[in-house]
Structure formats: structure tokens, C-alpha cells
Amino acid sequence: MSAPRRTVRGMRLLHTSDWHLGRSFHREQLLDAQAAFVDHLVDTVRAERVELVVVAGDVYDRALPPVDAVRLADEALTRLAALRVPVVVIAGNHDSARRLGFAAELIAAAGVHVRSDPVDIARPVVVDDEHGPVAVYGVPYLEPDVLARAWDLADRTHAAVAAEAMRRVAADLATRPGTRSVMAAHMWVSGASPTDSERDITVGGVAQVPATTFAGIDYVALGHLHGRQQISPAIGYSGSPLAYSFSEARQRKGSWLVDLGPRGVRRLDHVDAPVPRRLGVLRGHLDALLADPALARHEHSWLQVTLTDPRRPAAAMERLRRRFPHALVLQLDPDGADTSRPSWTRRITGRSDPEIVRDFVHVVREAAPDDEESALLDAACSAVRHARVDDPGRERLTDGGSG
Ligand SMILES: [Mn+2]
């Protein structure tokens, strides 16, 4: 490995996360866009003279990624290693820790350090710059149920396992006087905002870890939430390199370039990632959307469209796609509908099953059932009711869920 670059700026690291290789976007294949991000990443590392790359988890979208996704991850890490820039990768909740950690010791010899096992939390990768050593700790996604037991903790919470991980890191750091520290971690730190594309994050405070947990670390490179954000100058999310939900339509995606000086973060810069296709969220009457000249800028965007026509227009998606061929999601929110948008439960409370079924037919078909059809629907409801008497364990039709 070449000698560390000597500059006055300290150490420059690139922080990225949540690649989710293999993920698609409303059935649109994203692998080409993900490959374009990898090209951009390698170019940035070279052009910006990056000295450390941190990938803060969710390399893959799932525990068993498709072979094309594995090939792309392989290519990304191989190209970074060829630049002789150390890389620290942690496992996220979407990664299989065992699979991501395959041959980790062998790969480490090439400068790519995969940290997928909590056992290695206090075993840093040490990188030097002109100010001395920097210890880089990789904290993979910590599963509270597993680790509270393994670590004999009283609380099975994210906060408790994160605190214990930090205690172990701090204990190691205390044995290294004059060493600065970077931590990569995959968790939800309080104060940060989620999007619609982090699957299986728990809503509510129990999933969150207080930012104060990381006091004393010079830079905490987080993954897990998909929007770029800083919680403090020393703690940030890079976000995903691509938008994975329409809730991210207004976000700018990319990575953080972090310059670490002798006393911590000296400078943070965002590097925008290539945008494969813009995202748009449109709302209005179908005819207006098709005619509005201002919407020309969205003719090549991936679109989520909400139609407000009082009646569902015929062949709505087909007509939309004539102007907007990349419209992906169509939803209806008719004008004049009850704007308080009562829950399904509330809309059906106190009404009989046959009334609800007749209304459903009316809404879907845009014509009320005639007498003969009504009789048929009533008979069907009655048959179901009798079946229920025979099998009392079944739920009542009108015991709707939470809407
Ligand atoms: Mn993720």
C-alpha cells in the first residue's frame, strides 16, 4: 500500500450508505442507475483524493441479493481497492451479516474491511494522516433481541445495545492516546427523519438511539435512514444514493465528503450523485395534467399522480402515459369527497353488510346495482352470515381494521 498522502487538510473520508443494490423502484429496474452511482463514486474518490471510504450498511436490498447485485458490489469494492483507498463496510439490517462477511479476513488484506459481526466492534481499522492515527470502528446493525442476550443487558432496546457498543468502542479508544475516531453505524438516531423507503423500521421512539450516545467520537457515519441529514456537525446520515420512494422526490442524493482535522470534523461537503430520472408528484384533474404546458418538464420523470376528478376517468393510466410515459403510480382522491377522509372503519360503522357491498359496487362501477343485482348481493351476504354462524370463530365482515 502506498504511503498516506500528506496534506494540510487532515484526512478526507467519503461517507455513503444504503446502496440497496438489487432494489427496484415501482418495478423499474435500478441496477443500471446503481452501476452509474458506482462509477460516480469511484470517480469522486479519485478526483477528491479521498483517503477512506465508509459504507454505512445496506449494501444489498435483501439477505439473498440477485447475482447482478452481487456482481455490482464486487465491482465497486474491487475498483475502490484498486485505488488503494481503505474501505470500511458494515452490514445493515437488509444485509445478511454472514453472507456480507464472507471471507472478510481475506478481503481485509486488500484494504476492504467488512464489519458484519458485533464481536469486531472494538477492533478498529487504523488509518494515519499527518496528525496521527484515526481509529475507524465498524458497528453493524445491532439486533436488540439477539445482542441484549449475548451482552447480558437488562434492556432489549436499540438504545441499550447502542450504548453497550459505544462502551466497548470507548474502552478500546481509551487505550489509544492521541487517536481520533470515526464510527460507522446503522441505526435510527433521535432527531433524524425517515422516508417511505426504509422498510421495517419501527415507528415510535423505541427504535431510536439518543445522539448523546456517541459523545467523544469525532465523526459518526450513519446509515439506515434514506434522507441525507446532519444531526450534529459530528453525526450525519449520507442517505441512499438514489431515491427509493416518492417521499424522497425533493431530496438531493449523494455522499458526504468529510475532512477530519486534528480536532475533529473541519469541513463537510455534499457530493451529488447522478440522477437517473427525476421524480415528480402531480395532482389534479386528468385533462388539466395532460394540457398544462408547465408540466413539460415532467414528461420524462418518474411520476406519482393523484387524480382529483370527481369521477374516475376512463383509461386514466393509458392516457397519462401518452404524455408521461414514466408515470408509475396512479391514485385517486376525487374532489367533493369528504375532505376529512374518514377511516374505512368510520365510513362503515352502523351500516349493514348489504348496504356496504351495494355501495362498493356503486363506487367501483359508477352505477348503483339494479334490483336484480341487489337481490343477488343480499343473498351473498346472507349466505356468508350463515356460514359464519356455522363457524363462529370467523370475524364479522364489518369489524374493519384500522383503515
Ligand atoms: Mn436502508
Residues whose N, C-alpha, C, O or C-beta is under 5 A from the ligand:
A	BS01	MN	D18 D58 H224
